[in-house]
Amino acid sequence: MAFRDPQAPGHYPSCPFRSATGLLCPGCGTLRALRDLTQGDVAAALAHNALFVAALPAALFSWLRAVRGRPPVLTSVWAGVAAVAVLLLWGVLRNCV
């Protein structure tokens, strides 16, 4: 159960990037998507931030590996470059569609 609804105005600060440009940043909707997932509403989570929903299993898997003393998944420089490229592409695509 959530204490505050992230969709209700006034509880959380707005995105500075969106306030300045009027565009959605790659992270916009992440808090709402996480709340939707905790409520079991996958469709609403995908509507708020599909990239977050898609990346969450990989992030959890990597975190579990690190907790168990194994090296996290995708720790190379190329993985970082790919992650930045995906975030930039997601930021462009979600504002064009």
Biopython code that builds the backbone (N, CA, C, O; Angstrom):
import numpy as np
from Bio.PDB.StructureBuilder import StructureBuilder

atoms = [
    (1, "MET", "N", (0.835, -1.178, 0.000)),
    (1, "MET", "CA", (0.000, 0.000, 0.000)),
    (1, "MET", "C", (0.882, 1.245, 0.000)),
    (1, "MET", "O", (1.814, 1.353, 0.797)),
    (2, "ALA", "N", (0.589, 2.170, -0.884)),
    (2, "ALA", "CA", (1.363, 3.403, -0.987)),
    (2, "ALA", "C", (0.809, 4.451, -0.028)),
    (2, "ALA", "O", (-0.397, 4.515, 0.211)),
    (3, "PHE", "N", (1.687, 5.256, 0.507)),
    (3, "PHE", "CA", (1.259, 6.314, 1.411)),
    (3, "PHE", "C", (0.712, 7.516, 0.652)),
    (3, "PHE", "O", (-0.234, 8.164, 1.098)),
    (4, "ARG", "N", (1.310, 7.808, -0.491)),
    (4, "ARG", "CA", (0.895, 8.946, -1.304)),
    (4, "ARG", "C", (0.737, 8.501, -2.752)),
    (4, "ARG", "O", (1.502, 7.672, -3.246)),
    (5, "ASP", "N", (-0.240, 9.047, -3.409)),
    (5, "ASP", "CA", (-0.475, 8.761, -4.818)),
    (5, "ASP", "C", (0.390, 9.709, -5.649)),
    (5, "ASP", "O", (0.212, 10.923, -5.558)),
    (6, "PRO", "N", (1.322, 9.194, -6.456)),
    (6, "PRO", "CA", (2.182, 10.080, -7.236)),
    (6, "PRO", "C", (1.426, 10.847, -8.323)),
    (6, "PRO", "O", (1.967, 11.792, -8.898)),
    (7, "GLN", "N", (0.194, 10.455, -8.607)),
    (7, "GLN", "CA", (-0.573, 11.181, -9.610)),
    (7, "GLN", "C", (-1.317, 12.369, -9.004)),
    (7, "GLN", "O", (-1.783, 13.245, -9.732)),
    (8, "ALA", "N", (-1.431, 12.402, -7.683)),
    (8, "ALA", "CA", (-2.090, 13.532, -7.029)),
    (8, "ALA", "C", (-1.136, 14.721, -6.995)),
    (8, "ALA", "O", (0.018, 14.574, -6.592)),
    (9, "PRO", "N", (-1.599, 15.890, -7.409)),
    (9, "PRO", "CA", (-0.704, 17.054, -7.434)),
    (9, "PRO", "C", (-0.311, 17.501, -6.029)),
    (9, "PRO", "O", (-1.083, 17.378, -5.078)),
    (10, "GLY", "N", (0.911, 18.021, -5.926)),
    (10, "GLY", "CA", (1.372, 18.604, -4.678)),
    (10, "GLY", "C", (2.168, 17.704, -3.771)),
    (10, "GLY", "O", (2.748, 18.194, -2.802)),
    (11, "HIS", "N", (2.230, 16.416, -4.029)),
    (11, "HIS", "CA", (2.964, 15.519, -3.134)),
    (11, "HIS", "C", (4.422, 15.350, -3.536)),
    (11, "HIS", "O", (5.283, 15.171, -2.675)),
    (12, "TYR", "N", (4.705, 15.403, -4.811)),
    (12, "TYR", "CA", (6.069, 15.201, -5.300)),
    (12, "TYR", "C", (6.437, 16.362, -6.213)),
    (12, "TYR", "O", (5.567, 16.917, -6.884)),
    (13, "PRO", "N", (7.707, 16.735, -6.249)),
    (13, "PRO", "CA", (8.100, 17.830, -7.141)),
    (13, "PRO", "C", (7.970, 17.412, -8.598)),
    (13, "PRO", "O", (8.074, 16.231, -8.929)),
    (14, "SER", "N", (7.745, 18.379, -9.453)),
    (14, "SER", "CA", (7.635, 18.069, -10.881)),
    (14, "SER", "C", (9.032, 17.921, -11.477)),
    (14, "SER", "O", (10.026, 18.352, -10.892)),
    (15, "CYS", "N", (9.080, 17.305, -12.644)),
    (15, "CYS", "CA", (10.355, 17.086, -13.345)),
    (15, "CYS", "C", (10.920, 18.432, -13.801)),
    (15, "CYS", "O", (10.226, 19.170, -14.500)),
    (16, "PRO", "N", (12.164, 18.777, -13.428)),
    (16, "PRO", "CA", (12.730, 20.059, -13.845)),
    (16, "PRO", "C", (12.898, 20.154, -15.361)),
    (16, "PRO", "O", (12.726, 21.227, -15.940)),
    (17, "PHE", "N", (13.236, 19.029, -16.007)),
    (17, "PHE", "CA", (13.389, 19.040, -17.465)),
    (17, "PHE", "C", (12.056, 19.340, -18.130)),
    (17, "PHE", "O", (11.987, 20.143, -19.061)),
    (18, "ARG", "N", (10.998, 18.697, -17.653)),
    (18, "ARG", "CA", (9.671, 18.921, -18.231)),
    (18, "ARG", "C", (9.173, 20.335, -17.935)),
    (18, "ARG", "O", (8.532, 20.955, -18.784)),
    (19, "SER", "N", (9.459, 20.842, -16.754)),
    (19, "SER", "CA", (9.052, 22.201, -16.410)),
    (19, "SER", "C", (9.746, 23.229, -17.307)),
    (19, "SER", "O", (9.145, 24.232, -17.693)),
    (20, "ALA", "N", (11.018, 22.971, -17.634)),
    (20, "ALA", "CA", (11.791, 23.917, -18.441)),
    (20, "ALA", "C", (11.491, 23.820, -19.935)),
    (20, "ALA", "O", (11.498, 24.829, -20.639)),
    (21, "THR", "N", (11.225, 22.593, -20.422)),
    (21, "THR", "CA", (11.094, 22.412, -21.876)),
    (21, "THR", "C", (9.693, 22.012, -22.331)),
    (21, "THR", "O", (9.342, 22.203, -23.495)),
    (22, "GLY", "N", (8.900, 21.463, -21.430)),
    (22, "GLY", "CA", (7.591, 20.947, -21.824)),
    (22, "GLY", "C", (7.660, 19.546, -22.416)),
    (22, "GLY", "O", (6.640, 18.992, -22.823)),
    (23, "LEU", "N", (8.861, 18.970, -22.464)),
    (23, "LEU", "CA", (9.060, 17.627, -23.015)),
    (23, "LEU", "C", (9.225, 16.617, -21.886)),
    (23, "LEU", "O", (9.608, 16.972, -20.771)),
    (24, "LEU", "N", (8.931, 15.354, -22.188)),
    (24, "LEU", "CA", (9.124, 14.281, -21.217)),
    (24, "LEU", "C", (10.580, 13.831, -21.234)),
    (24, "LEU", "O", (11.137, 13.577, -22.303)),
    (25, "CYS", "N", (11.193, 13.732, -20.078)),
    (25, "CYS", "CA", (12.543, 13.173, -20.005)),
    (25, "CYS", "C", (12.423, 11.644, -19.988)),
    (25, "CYS", "O", (11.320, 11.128, -19.806)),
    (26, "PRO", "N", (13.520, 10.908, -20.172)),
    (26, "PRO", "CA", (13.431, 9.447, -20.147)),
    (26, "PRO", "C", (12.918, 8.889, -18.826)),
    (26, "PRO", "O", (12.401, 7.772, -18.800)),
    (27, "GLY", "N", (13.044, 9.627, -17.738)),
    (27, "GLY", "CA", (12.599, 9.140, -16.441)),
    (27, "GLY", "C", (11.196, 9.558, -16.044)),
    (27, "GLY", "O", (10.671, 9.080, -15.038)),
    (28, "CYS", "N", (10.582, 10.437, -16.812)),
    (28, "CYS", "CA", (9.232, 10.896, -16.469)),
    (28, "CYS", "C", (8.269, 9.712, -16.426)),
    (28, "CYS", "O", (8.226, 8.902, -17.352)),
    (29, "GLY", "N", (7.518, 9.622, -15.370)),
    (29, "GLY", "CA", (6.538, 8.552, -15.209)),
    (29, "GLY", "C", (7.068, 7.345, -14.460)),
    (29, "GLY", "O", (6.326, 6.390, -14.230)),
    (30, "THR", "N", (8.333, 7.367, -14.076)),
    (30, "THR", "CA", (8.924, 6.212, -13.403)),
    (30, "THR", "C", (8.272, 5.953, -12.045)),
    (30, "THR", "O", (7.971, 4.804, -11.720)),
    (31, "LEU", "N", (8.051, 6.991, -11.256)),
    (31, "LEU", "CA", (7.430, 6.808, -9.951)),
    (31, "LEU", "C", (5.999, 6.295, -10.096)),
    (31, "LEU", "O", (5.579, 5.412, -9.348)),
    (32, "ARG", "N", (5.256, 6.839, -11.046)),
    (32, "ARG", "CA", (3.891, 6.356, -11.276)),
    (32, "ARG", "C", (3.904, 4.909, -11.765)),
    (32, "ARG", "O", (3.062, 4.106, -11.362)),
    (33, "ALA", "N", (4.867, 4.577, -12.639)),
    (33, "ALA", "CA", (4.969, 3.197, -13.138)),
    (33, "ALA", "C", (5.308, 2.229, -12.008)),
    (33, "ALA", "O", (4.753, 1.132, -11.946)),
    (34, "LEU", "N", (6.207, 2.622, -11.122)),
    (34, "LEU", "CA", (6.559, 1.756, -9.993)),
    (34, "LEU", "C", (5.364, 1.539, -9.076)),
    (34, "LEU", "O", (5.135, 0.425, -8.607)),
    (35, "ARG", "N", (4.606, 2.592, -8.820)),
    (35, "ARG", "CA", (3.404, 2.435, -7.990)),
    (35, "ARG", "C", (2.397, 1.513, -8.674)),
    (35, "ARG", "O", (1.782, 0.668, -8.023)),
    (36, "ASP", "N", (2.230, 1.678, -9.990)),
    (36, "ASP", "CA", (1.304, 0.809, -10.713)),
    (36, "ASP", "C", (1.740, -0.648, -10.634)),
    (36, "ASP", "O", (0.904, -1.540, -10.490)),
    (37, "LEU", "N", (3.042, -0.893, -10.728)),
    (37, "LEU", "CA", (3.542, -2.267, -10.631)),
    (37, "LEU", "C", (3.289, -2.841, -9.241)),
    (37, "LEU", "O", (2.949, -4.017, -9.114)),
    (38, "THR", "N", (3.451, -2.030, -8.201)),
    (38, "THR", "CA", (3.195, -2.535, -6.852)),
    (38, "THR", "C", (1.713, -2.807, -6.634)),
    (38, "THR", "O", (1.346, -3.597, -5.764)),
    (39, "GLN", "N", (0.866, -2.162, -7.412)),
    (39, "GLN", "CA", (-0.577, -2.406, -7.344)),
    (39, "GLN", "C", (-1.006, -3.532, -8.291)),
    (39, "GLN", "O", (-2.171, -3.930, -8.291)),
    (40, "GLY", "N", (-0.064, -4.049, -9.101)),
    (40, "GLY", "CA", (-0.358, -5.143, -10.021)),
    (40, "GLY", "C", (-0.924, -4.708, -11.354)),
    (40, "GLY", "O", (-1.430, -5.543, -12.103)),
    (41, "ASP", "N", (-0.854, -3.424, -11.674)),
    (41, "ASP", "CA", (-1.401, -2.902, -12.929)),
    (41, "ASP", "C", (-0.277, -2.687, -13.941)),
    (41, "ASP", "O", (0.246, -1.581, -14.074)),
    (42, "VAL", "N", (0.084, -3.747, -14.646)),
    (42, "VAL", "CA", (1.202, -3.693, -15.593)),
    (42, "VAL", "C", (0.874, -2.792, -16.776)),
    (42, "VAL", "O", (1.745, -2.062, -17.249)),
    (43, "ALA", "N", (-0.356, -2.827, -17.260)),
    (43, "ALA", "CA", (-0.743, -1.997, -18.411)),
    (43, "ALA", "C", (-0.578, -0.511, -18.098)),
    (43, "ALA", "O", (-0.073, 0.242, -18.931)),
    (44, "ALA", "N", (-0.995, -0.085, -16.916)),
    (44, "ALA", "CA", (-0.844, 1.322, -16.535)),
    (44, "ALA", "C", (0.639, 1.670, -16.368)),
    (44, "ALA", "O", (1.061, 2.768, -16.730)),
    (45, "ALA", "N", (1.421, 0.748, -15.828)),
    (45, "ALA", "CA", (2.860, 0.987, -15.673)),
    (45, "ALA", "C", (3.519, 1.165, -17.034)),
    (45, "ALA", "O", (4.352, 2.054, -17.212)),
    (46, "LEU", "N", (3.150, 0.331, -17.986)),
    (46, "LEU", "CA", (3.698, 0.467, -19.340)),
    (46, "LEU", "C", (3.306, 1.800, -19.963)),
    (46, "LEU", "O", (4.094, 2.399, -20.694)),
    (47, "ALA", "N", (2.103, 2.263, -19.681)),
    (47, "ALA", "CA", (1.658, 3.544, -20.220)),
    (47, "ALA", "C", (2.435, 4.711, -19.620)),
    (47, "ALA", "O", (2.653, 5.718, -20.294)),
    (48, "HIS", "N", (2.852, 4.588, -18.369)),
    (48, "HIS", "CA", (3.579, 5.678, -17.721)),
    (48, "HIS", "C", (5.043, 5.720, -18.139)),
    (48, "HIS", "O", (5.564, 6.797, -18.427)),
    (49, "ASN", "N", (5.716, 4.580, -18.180)),
    (49, "ASN", "CA", (7.119, 4.539, -18.611)),
    (49, "ASN", "C", (7.475, 3.109, -18.993)),
    (49, "ASN", "O", (7.868, 2.310, -18.143)),
    (50, "ALA", "N", (7.337, 2.797, -20.265)),
    (50, "ALA", "CA", (7.577, 1.441, -20.761)),
    (50, "ALA", "C", (9.047, 1.032, -20.633)),
    (50, "ALA", "O", (9.342, -0.134, -20.371)),
    (51, "LEU", "N", (9.957, 1.967, -20.813)),
    (51, "LEU", "CA", (11.382, 1.616, -20.700)),
    (51, "LEU", "C", (11.719, 1.183, -19.278)),
    (51, "LEU", "O", (12.471, 0.227, -19.087)),
    (52, "PHE", "N", (11.179, 1.862, -18.290)),
    (52, "PHE", "CA", (11.417, 1.477, -16.896)),
    (52, "PHE", "C", (10.906, 0.065, -16.637)),
    (52, "PHE", "O", (11.593, -0.746, -16.016)),
    (53, "VAL", "N", (9.706, -0.224, -17.109)),
    (53, "VAL", "CA", (9.118, -1.552, -16.902)),
    (53, "VAL", "C", (9.965, -2.616, -17.592)),
    (53, "VAL", "O", (10.173, -3.698, -17.043)),
    (54, "ALA", "N", (10.454, -2.314, -18.789)),
    (54, "ALA", "CA", (11.268, -3.276, -19.539)),
    (54, "ALA", "C", (12.643, -3.479, -18.890)),
    (54, "ALA", "O", (13.180, -4.586, -18.914)),
    (55, "ALA", "N", (13.210, -2.423, -18.316)),
    (55, "ALA", "CA", (14.559, -2.511, -17.736)),
    (55, "ALA", "C", (14.568, -3.021, -16.307)),
    (55, "ALA", "O", (15.614, -3.440, -15.811)),
    (56, "LEU", "N", (13.434, -2.995, -15.640)),
    (56, "LEU", "CA", (13.386, -3.384, -14.232)),
    (56, "LEU", "C", (13.858, -4.818, -13.974)),
    (56, "LEU", "O", (14.622, -5.027, -13.032)),
    (57, "PRO", "N", (13.445, -5.808, -14.758)),
    (57, "PRO", "CA", (13.948, -7.168, -14.493)),
    (57, "PRO", "C", (15.471, -7.275, -14.607)),
    (57, "PRO", "O", (16.098, -7.961, -13.799)),
    (58, "ALA", "N", (16.070, -6.616, -15.585)),
    (58, "ALA", "CA", (17.535, -6.657, -15.735)),
    (58, "ALA", "C", (18.214, -5.969, -14.552)),
    (58, "ALA", "O", (19.241, -6.443, -14.065)),
    (59, "ALA", "N", (17.655, -4.866, -14.093)),
    (59, "ALA", "CA", (18.232, -4.159, -12.945)),
    (59, "ALA", "C", (18.132, -5.000, -11.678)),
    (59, "ALA", "O", (19.081, -5.059, -10.897)),
    (60, "LEU", "N", (17.003, -5.643, -11.471)),
    (60, "LEU", "CA", (16.843, -6.504, -10.296)),
    (60, "LEU", "C", (17.774, -7.708, -10.351)),
    (60, "LEU", "O", (18.353, -8.089, -9.334)),
    (61, "PHE", "N", (17.921, -8.305, -11.522)),
    (61, "PHE", "CA", (18.823, -9.443, -11.688)),
    (61, "PHE", "C", (20.263, -9.033, -11.384)),
    (61, "PHE", "O", (20.990, -9.754, -10.701)),
    (62, "SER", "N", (20.668, -7.870, -11.897)),
    (62, "SER", "CA", (22.021, -7.388, -11.654)),
    (62, "SER", "C", (22.241, -7.096, -10.168)),
    (62, "SER", "O", (23.301, -7.398, -9.622)),
    (63, "TRP", "N", (21.235, -6.509, -9.522)),
    (63, "TRP", "CA", (21.334, -6.222, -8.093)),
    (63, "TRP", "C", (21.445, -7.505, -7.283)),
    (63, "TRP", "O", (22.244, -7.580, -6.350)),
    (64, "LEU", "N", (20.656, -8.512, -7.628)),
    (64, "LEU", "CA", (20.726, -9.789, -6.913)),
    (64, "LEU", "C", (22.092, -10.449, -7.070)),
    (64, "LEU", "O", (22.616, -11.036, -6.124)),
    (65, "ARG", "N", (22.665, -10.351, -8.262)),
    (65, "ARG", "CA", (24.014, -10.892, -8.465)),
    (65, "ARG", "C", (25.025, -10.176, -7.582)),
    (65, "ARG", "O", (25.897, -10.816, -6.994)),
    (66, "ALA", "N", (24.917, -8.867, -7.484)),
    (66, "ALA", "CA", (25.856, -8.082, -6.675)),
    (66, "ALA", "C", (25.698, -8.416, -5.191)),
    (66, "ALA", "O", (26.692, -8.491, -4.468)),
    (67, "VAL", "N", (24.481, -8.614, -4.735)),
    (67, "VAL", "CA", (24.229, -8.957, -3.330)),
    (67, "VAL", "C", (24.852, -10.300, -2.995)),
    (67, "VAL", "O", (25.339, -10.499, -1.883)),
    (68, "ARG", "N", (24.841, -11.213, -3.937)),
    (68, "ARG", "CA", (25.401, -12.554, -3.713)),
    (68, "ARG", "C", (26.905, -12.613, -3.921)),
    (68, "ARG", "O", (27.494, -13.691, -3.843)),
    (69, "GLY", "N", (27.541, -11.471, -4.185)),
    (69, "GLY", "CA", (28.988, -11.429, -4.330)),
    (69, "GLY", "C", (29.489, -11.687, -5.739)),
    (69, "GLY", "O", (30.698, -11.768, -5.955)),
    (70, "ARG", "N", (28.606, -11.817, -6.684)),
    (70, "ARG", "CA", (29.013, -12.007, -8.079)),
    (70, "ARG", "C", (29.069, -10.647, -8.760)),
    (70, "ARG", "O", (28.417, -9.701, -8.319)),
    (71, "PRO", "N", (29.847, -10.548, -9.838)),
    (71, "PRO", "CA", (29.890, -9.253, -10.532)),
    (71, "PRO", "C", (28.541, -8.951, -11.181)),
    (71, "PRO", "O", (27.902, -9.845, -11.736)),
    (72, "PRO", "N", (28.106, -7.684, -11.112)),
    (72, "PRO", "CA", (26.843, -7.324, -11.752)),
    (72, "PRO", "C", (26.895, -7.556, -13.257)),
    (72, "PRO", "O", (27.971, -7.600, -13.853)),
    (73, "VAL", "N", (25.750, -7.699, -13.847)),
    (73, "VAL", "CA", (25.647, -7.918, -15.286)),
    (73, "VAL", "C", (25.913, -6.607, -16.018)),
    (73, "VAL", "O", (25.560, -5.534, -15.529)),
    (74, "LEU", "N", (26.523, -6.696, -17.167)),
    (74, "LEU", "CA", (26.736, -5.550, -18.054)),
    (74, "LEU", "C", (27.468, -4.395, -17.379)),
    (74, "LEU", "O", (26.928, -3.296, -17.258)),
    (75, "THR", "N", (28.684, -4.647, -16.944)),
    (75, "THR", "CA", (29.459, -3.604, -16.284)),
    (75, "THR", "C", (30.543, -3.027, -17.187)),
    (75, "THR", "O", (31.393, -2.274, -16.711)),
    (76, "SER", "N", (30.537, -3.357, -18.474)),
    (76, "SER", "CA", (31.573, -2.854, -19.375)),
    (76, "SER", "C", (31.262, -1.418, -19.806)),
    (76, "SER", "O", (30.157, -0.913, -19.610)),
    (77, "VAL", "N", (32.260, -0.790, -20.391)),
    (77, "VAL", "CA", (32.082, 0.565, -20.920)),
    (77, "VAL", "C", (31.037, 0.560, -22.020)),
    (77, "VAL", "O", (30.236, 1.489, -22.119)),
    (78, "TRP", "N", (31.036, -0.477, -22.848)),
    (78, "TRP", "CA", (30.068, -0.547, -23.948)),
    (78, "TRP", "C", (28.638, -0.672, -23.434)),
    (78, "TRP", "O", (27.708, -0.169, -24.064)),
    (79, "ALA", "N", (28.459, -1.325, -22.316)),
    (79, "ALA", "CA", (27.126, -1.409, -21.729)),
    (79, "ALA", "C", (26.664, -0.031, -21.263)),
    (79, "ALA", "O", (25.490, 0.312, -21.410)),
    (80, "GLY", "N", (27.565, 0.750, -20.710)),
    (80, "GLY", "CA", (27.235, 2.126, -20.311)),
    (80, "GLY", "C", (26.905, 3.003, -21.499)),
    (80, "GLY", "O", (25.962, 3.793, -21.460)),
    (81, "VAL", "N", (27.691, 2.859, -22.561)),
    (81, "VAL", "CA", (27.422, 3.627, -23.791)),
    (81, "VAL", "C", (26.073, 3.226, -24.369)),
    (81, "VAL", "O", (25.299, 4.083, -24.796)),
    (82, "ALA", "N", (25.790, 1.940, -24.384)),
    (82, "ALA", "CA", (24.506, 1.453, -24.904)),
    (82, "ALA", "C", (23.350, 1.961, -24.045)),
    (82, "ALA", "O", (22.301, 2.324, -24.577)),
    (83, "ALA", "N", (23.529, 1.990, -22.726)),
    (83, "ALA", "CA", (22.469, 2.470, -21.833)),
    (83, "ALA", "C", (22.178, 3.948, -22.083)),
    (83, "ALA", "O", (21.016, 4.352, -22.125)),
    (84, "VAL", "N", (23.214, 4.746, -22.248)),
    (84, "VAL", "CA", (23.021, 6.170, -22.539)),
    (84, "VAL", "C", (22.329, 6.347, -23.885)),
    (84, "VAL", "O", (21.441, 7.188, -24.019)),
    (85, "ALA", "N", (22.731, 5.560, -24.886)),
    (85, "ALA", "CA", (22.104, 5.642, -26.207)),
    (85, "ALA", "C", (20.626, 5.268, -26.141)),
    (85, "ALA", "O", (19.789, 5.915, -26.770)),
    (86, "VAL", "N", (20.305, 4.219, -25.375)),
    (86, "VAL", "CA", (18.907, 3.802, -25.242)),
    (86, "VAL", "C", (18.100, 4.891, -24.538)),
    (86, "VAL", "O", (16.974, 5.178, -24.943)),
    (87, "LEU", "N", (18.657, 5.503, -23.491)),
    (87, "LEU", "CA", (17.949, 6.582, -22.790)),
    (87, "LEU", "C", (17.704, 7.779, -23.706)),
    (87, "LEU", "O", (16.618, 8.357, -23.696)),
    (88, "LEU", "N", (18.703, 8.150, -24.492)),
    (88, "LEU", "CA", (18.524, 9.264, -25.427)),
    (88, "LEU", "C", (17.485, 8.932, -26.490)),
    (88, "LEU", "O", (16.633, 9.763, -26.805)),
    (89, "LEU", "N", (17.546, 7.729, -27.042)),
    (89, "LEU", "CA", (16.579, 7.311, -28.051)),
    (89, "LEU", "C", (15.178, 7.275, -27.458)),
    (89, "LEU", "O", (14.226, 7.725, -28.096)),
    (90, "TRP", "N", (15.037, 6.746, -26.251)),
    (90, "TRP", "CA", (13.734, 6.696, -25.583)),
    (90, "TRP", "C", (13.200, 8.112, -25.344)),
    (90, "TRP", "O", (12.010, 8.372, -25.525)),
    (91, "GLY", "N", (14.082, 9.016, -24.938)),
    (91, "GLY", "CA", (13.660, 10.394, -24.734)),
    (91, "GLY", "C", (13.153, 11.052, -25.990)),
    (91, "GLY", "O", (12.184, 11.810, -25.949)),
    (92, "VAL", "N", (13.793, 10.773, -27.106)),
    (92, "VAL", "CA", (13.346, 11.326, -28.386)),
    (92, "VAL", "C", (12.057, 10.669, -28.849)),
    (92, "VAL", "O", (11.114, 11.356, -29.241)),
    (93, "LEU", "N", (12.009, 9.340, -28.805)),
    (93, "LEU", "CA", (10.832, 8.626, -29.310)),
    (93, "LEU", "C", (9.570, 8.920, -28.519)),
    (93, "LEU", "O", (8.501, 9.058, -29.114)),
    (94, "ARG", "N", (9.653, 9.019, -27.229)),
    (94, "ARG", "CA", (8.437, 9.230, -26.449)),
    (94, "ARG", "C", (7.879, 10.635, -26.619)),
    (94, "ARG", "O", (6.714, 10.874, -26.301)),
    (95, "ASN", "N", (8.686, 11.567, -27.113)),
    (95, "ASN", "CA", (8.183, 12.913, -27.383)),
    (95, "ASN", "C", (7.728, 13.094, -28.826)),
    (95, "ASN", "O", (7.044, 14.066, -29.145)),
    (96, "CYS", "N", (8.104, 12.168, -29.692)),
    (96, "CYS", "CA", (7.709, 12.257, -31.101)),
    (96, "CYS", "C", (6.425, 11.505, -31.390)),
    (96, "CYS", "O", (5.734, 11.809, -32.363)),
    (97, "VAL", "N", (6.099, 10.534, -30.563)),
    (97, "VAL", "CA", (4.921, 9.710, -30.839)),
    (97, "VAL", "C", (3.709, 10.212, -30.119)),
    (97, "VAL", "O", (2.632, 9.629, -30.243)),
]
sb = StructureBuilder()
sb.init_structure("model")
sb.init_model(0)
sb.init_chain("A")
sb.init_seg("    ")
for serial, (resi, resn, name, xyz) in enumerate(atoms, 1):
    if name == "N":
        sb.init_residue(resn, " ", resi, " ")
    sb.init_atom(name, np.array(xyz, "f"), 0.0, 1.0, " ", f" {name:<3s}", serial, name[0])
structure = sb.get_structure()
